[in-house]
Amino acid sequence: MDKKGHHIPFNQFTFHKVFDLYYNQLCRFASGYLQDIDDAQEIVQQVFINLWQNRETIDPQGQIKSYLFTSVKNRCLNHIRDRKKFRSYYLDVEVELEIPVSEKDNLLEKDLEKQLEQALDKLPEKCREIFMLCRFEDMKYKEVAHKLNISQKTVEAQMSKALRILREELKDIWILIIFWYLSGLN
């Protein structure tokens, strides 16, 4: 603090010291959340950029370590949330695709249908029922909730669970579905 009680902003030397001290620790911390070192490094770099951009308002004598680790954790959680939204969107699109089939693709289509049925069979009974109503009978969550006499939140939770299970069960064939679909466009 200076004589007037204001904190002294970061200077370049202090920033470099903080960076050298915490960068590797923060990358390891972030990769524990993300399981991807490149994403972890990017998030840590963003946190340090933010630190530098806000250096006038941050007290270098304060709880810098806590600030850095909290910032990295929050950004990791945001990254995970955004990635789940992205994956969920594409899973929804892929499940709803009507893929054009030629004669030579009949065998592949039957195999994909069989794998989808097997994945659906792995869903818990109520979860499968809700998924089938929403996806194959085009019912809205509110309609399903009314029909089954359950809350809309329960329908949302069961759909989330179903999509998570299907995404995991079908992870090895999504690329086949995409290639198969794209080959039908030619």
C-alpha positions in Angstrom: 0.0 0.0 0.0 1.1 3.5 -0.6 1.0 6.3 2.0 -2.6 7.1 1.0 -3.8 3.6 1.6 -4.1 2.6 -2.1 -2.6 -0.6 -3.2 0.4 -0.5 -5.5 -0.5 -2.0 -8.9 1.4 -4.9 -10.5 4.4 -3.9 -12.4 6.0 -6.1 -15.1 8.6 -7.5 -12.7 6.0 -8.6 -10.1 3.8 -10.1 -12.8 6.6 -12.2 -14.2 7.5 -13.4 -10.7 3.8 -14.5 -10.1 3.7 -16.1 -13.6 6.9 -18.1 -13.0 5.8 -19.2 -9.6 2.3 -20.3 -10.5 2.0 -21.1 -14.2 3.0 -24.8 -14.1 1.0 -25.4 -10.9 -2.1 -23.8 -12.5 -1.7 -25.9 -15.7 -1.6 -29.1 -13.7 -4.6 -28.0 -11.6 -6.6 -27.1 -14.8 -5.7 -30.4 -16.5 -7.1 -32.2 -13.5 -10.5 -30.8 -14.5 -10.2 -30.9 -18.2 -8.0 -33.9 -18.9 -6.5 -31.9 -21.8 -3.2 -30.1 -21.4 -3.8 -27.8 -24.4 -7.1 -26.6 -23.0 -5.6 -26.3 -19.6 -2.7 -24.1 -20.8 -5.1 -21.9 -22.8 -7.3 -21.3 -19.7 -4.3 -20.5 -17.5 -3.0 -18.1 -20.2 -6.4 -16.4 -20.3 -6.4 -16.0 -16.5 -2.9 -14.4 -16.6 -4.0 -12.1 -19.5 -7.0 -11.1 -17.3 -4.7 -10.6 -14.4 -2.5 -8.3 -16.4 -5.4 -6.4 -17.9 -6.8 -5.8 -14.4 -3.5 -5.2 -12.7 -4.6 -1.7 -11.6 -7.4 -3.1 -9.5 -5.6 -6.1 -8.0 -3.5 -5.8 -4.9 -0.2 -7.8 -5.5 0.1 -8.0 -1.7 -3.3 -9.7 -1.5 -4.3 -13.4 -2.0 -2.9 -13.8 -5.5 -2.6 -17.6 -5.2 -6.3 -17.9 -4.2 -7.4 -15.5 -6.9 -5.5 -17.4 -9.6 -6.6 -20.9 -8.5 -10.3 -19.7 -8.2 -10.2 -18.0 -11.6 -8.7 -21.2 -13.2 -11.3 -23.4 -11.5 -14.2 -21.2 -12.6 -12.9 -21.0 -16.2 -12.5 -24.8 -16.3 -16.0 -25.4 -15.0 -17.3 -22.9 -17.6 -15.3 -24.7 -20.3 -16.7 -28.1 -19.2 -20.3 -26.7 -19.2 -19.9 -25.1 -22.6 -18.4 -28.3 -24.0 -21.3 -30.3 -22.7 -23.8 -27.9 -24.3 -21.9 -28.3 -27.6 -21.9 -32.1 -27.4 -25.5 -32.2 -26.4 -26.5 -30.1 -29.3 -24.7 -32.3 -31.8 -26.0 -35.5 -30.2 -29.6 -34.1 -30.5 -28.9 -33.3 -34.2 -27.4 -36.7 -34.9 -30.1 -38.6 -33.2 -32.7 -36.8 -35.2 -31.0 -37.1 -38.6 -32.9 -38.8 -41.3 -30.1 -40.4 -43.3 -30.7 -41.2 -46.9 -29.9 -44.8 -47.7 -29.0 -46.4 -51.0 -29.2 -50.2 -51.7 -25.5 -50.7 -50.8 -26.0 -49.0 -47.5 -28.8 -51.3 -46.2 -26.4 -53.5 -44.3 -24.7 -50.5 -42.6 -28.1 -49.0 -41.8 -29.3 -52.3 -40.2 -26.1 -52.5 -38.2 -26.4 -48.9 -37.0 -30.1 -49.4 -36.1 -29.1 -52.5 -34.1 -26.4 -50.6 -32.2 -28.9 -47.8 -31.5 -31.4 -50.3 -30.2 -28.8 -51.9 -28.0 -27.8 -48.5 -26.6 -31.5 -47.7 -26.0 -31.9 -51.0 -24.2 -29.2 -50.0 -21.7 -31.3 -47.0 -20.6 -33.3 -47.5 -17.4 -36.9 -48.2 -18.2 -38.4 -44.8 -17.2 -35.5 -43.0 -18.8 -36.0 -44.9 -22.1 -39.7 -44.3 -22.0 -39.2 -40.5 -21.6 -36.5 -40.5 -24.3 -38.7 -42.4 -26.8 -41.6 -40.0 -26.2 -39.5 -36.9 -26.7 -37.4 -38.1 -29.6 -39.5 -40.6 -31.5 -43.0 -39.2 -30.8 -41.9 -35.6 -30.9 -43.5 -34.7 -27.6 -42.4 -31.7 -25.7 -41.1 -32.0 -22.2 -44.2 -30.4 -20.8 -46.4 -32.9 -22.7 -44.4 -35.9 -21.5 -44.6 -34.6 -17.9 -48.3 -34.3 -18.2 -48.8 -37.7 -19.8 -46.6 -39.5 -17.2 -47.9 -37.4 -14.3 -44.3 -36.3 -13.4 -42.7 -32.9 -13.1 -41.1 -31.2 -16.1 -37.8 -31.1 -14.2 -37.9 -34.9 -13.9 -38.4 -35.1 -17.7 -35.4 -32.8 -18.2 -33.2 -34.7 -15.8 -34.1 -38.1 -17.4 -33.5 -36.7 -20.9 -30.1 -35.4 -19.8 -29.3 -38.8 -18.3 -30.5 -40.6 -21.5 -28.4 -38.4 -23.7 -25.3 -38.9 -21.5 -25.7 -42.7 -21.6 -26.4 -42.7 -25.4 -23.4 -40.5 -26.0 -21.2 -42.8 -24.1 -22.7 -46.0 -25.6 -22.5 -44.7 -29.2 -19.3 -42.8 -29.0 -17.5 -45.3 -31.3 -20.1 -45.1 -34.1 -20.9 -41.4 -34.3 -18.1 -40.9 -36.8 -19.6 -43.7 -39.0 -23.0 -42.0 -38.9 -21.5 -38.7 -40.0 -19.4 -40.3 -42.8 -22.4 -42.4 -43.9 -24.6 -39.3 -43.9 -22.0 -37.2 -45.8 -21.5 -40.0 -48.4 -25.2 -40.0 -49.1 -25.1 -36.3 -50.0 -22.8 -36.8 -53.0 
